[in-house]
Amino acid sequence: MENTVEFQFPSEMTAYRFLNTVKHLDADGLKVKFGRNDHHVMVKYRYVVGEFDRTLSTLDDVARELGGEEV
């Protein structure tokens, strides 16, 4: 099952930093790109069915560290 989330950041620099950090996560089918504008980052990945998937939790933690939030 595919999951799509978008994160918003206070500046283009922090959005770009988030993009470059999370594009190296170990997640099945991971795709990371800018979202609606240069302050948003869109992340798509395949959710692991049948076991606990920490991907969204990890994304939220990294975004929060950079002053971002899920929208």
Residue pairs with C-beta under 8 A, 6 or more apart in sequence:
1 46
1 47
1 49
2 29
2 44
2 45
2 46
2 47
3 44
3 45
3 46
3 47
3 55
3 56
4 42
4 43
4 44
5 42
5 43
5 56
5 59
5 70
6 35
6 36
6 40
6 41
6 42
6 43
6 70
6 71
7 15
7 18
7 35
7 40
7 41
7 43
7 59
7 63
7 68
7 69
7 70
7 71
8 15
8 39
8 40
8 68
8 69
8 70
8 71
9 15
9 18
9 39
9 40
9 41
9 63
9 66
9 67
9 68
10 39
10 67
10 68
11 39
12 38
12 39
14 66
14 67
14 68
15 34
15 38
15 39
15 40
15 41
15 68
16 38
17 66
18 41
18 62
18 63
18 66
18 68
19 32
19 33
19 34
19 41
21 62
22 30
22 32
22 41
22 43
22 58
22 59
22 62
23 30
23 32
25 55
25 58
25 59
27 45
27 46
27 55
28 45
28 46
28 48
29 44
29 45
29 46
30 43
30 44
30 45
31 43
31 44
31 45
32 41
32 42
32 43
32 44
33 41
33 42
34 40
34 41
34 42
35 41
35 42
40 71
41 68
43 59
45 55
47 53
47 55
48 55
59 70
60 70
63 69
63 70
